[in-house]
């Protein structure tokens, strides 16, 4: 009987299956997604004004915001590459690289 239930879930809508089987994880993911994008967009909107109040020129503050905004979508492919290399190379290589990078920054 459990095989029949598994097969019935396999042929249903995958989005509905995720919402039905993992509602807590979906809601937690939505909250995290909303929080991350709210922070990123909030900084992009308010930071030029804050920097202008601190004495920076508006051109310099907008320039810094431009680079921060440009880095935000570039983080997704970087995360995918890092995750794939973590999976294929293993943790040891990444731990050694992180240790070397830490030595150079100190």
N, C-alpha and C positions, 0 to 999 in steps of 0.2 A: 504493500500500500504506500509506503514512503516513496517508492520509485515513481508511482503515479503522481504524487504531489510534486516531486521534483520536476517531472516532465511537464506538468501543467504550469509550473513557474517558469520553465525554460521557454515556453512559447508565448508567454504574456509580455506585456510592454516592459522593457528593462527599466525605464524611469519609474514606473509604478512599482516594480519589484523593489527597487532601492528605497523608495519612500515607505513601502509597506514593511520591509524587513529591517530597515535601519533608521527609524525615525529620529532617534536621539542623535545619531552621528550626522544626519543630514541637517538637523537644526543647529548643532554645534558648528558644523562647517559653514552654514549660512551666517551665523553670528560672527565667526572669525573673518570670513570674506568681507562682510559689511564693515567690520572694525578696521581692517587693514586698508581698505579703499577709502574709508572716511578719513583716516589719519593722513593718507597720502594726498587726497584731494584738499583736505583742510590745510595742510602745510603749504600746498601749492597756491592756495588762495590767500592765506593770511601772512605767510612769511615775507613776501615783498614789502608789505606795509610795516611789519615789525622791523625789518632791516632798514627801511627808510627812516623810521623813527630813531633808530640807533646811530644814524649818521651816514649810512651808505647812500650812494646815489641810487636813484630808481633804476638806472640802466644796469648798474652793477648787481643790484638785488634781483632784477629780472633775469639777468644772465645766470646767476647762481641757481635760480628756480628752474630755468630752462634745462640746465644740466641735470638737476635732480629729477625733473620730470622725464627726461630722456632715459635716465638710468632705470626708472621704474619698470617700463615694459621690457627692457633688456635683461632684467633679472629672471624672467620666466625661462627663456632658453638656457641661460646659465644654470638655473636650478635643474633643468632636465639633463643637461650634459653632466653636471656634478652627480646627479642620482644614477645615471647610467654608468658613469665611470666608477662610482662607489660599488655598484652591483658587480661589475666585471673585474675590477682590480682588487676589490676587497678593502677592508677597513685599515689594514696595516699600512698600505701605501699612503692613504689619506692622513693617517695619524702622523706618519713620518714627515709628510709634506707640511702639515700644520705646525709641527715642531720646528722645522727649518724656517718657516715663515715667521714664527714667533721669535726665533733667535735673531733674525734680521731686523725686526721692528724694535727690539729692546735696545 
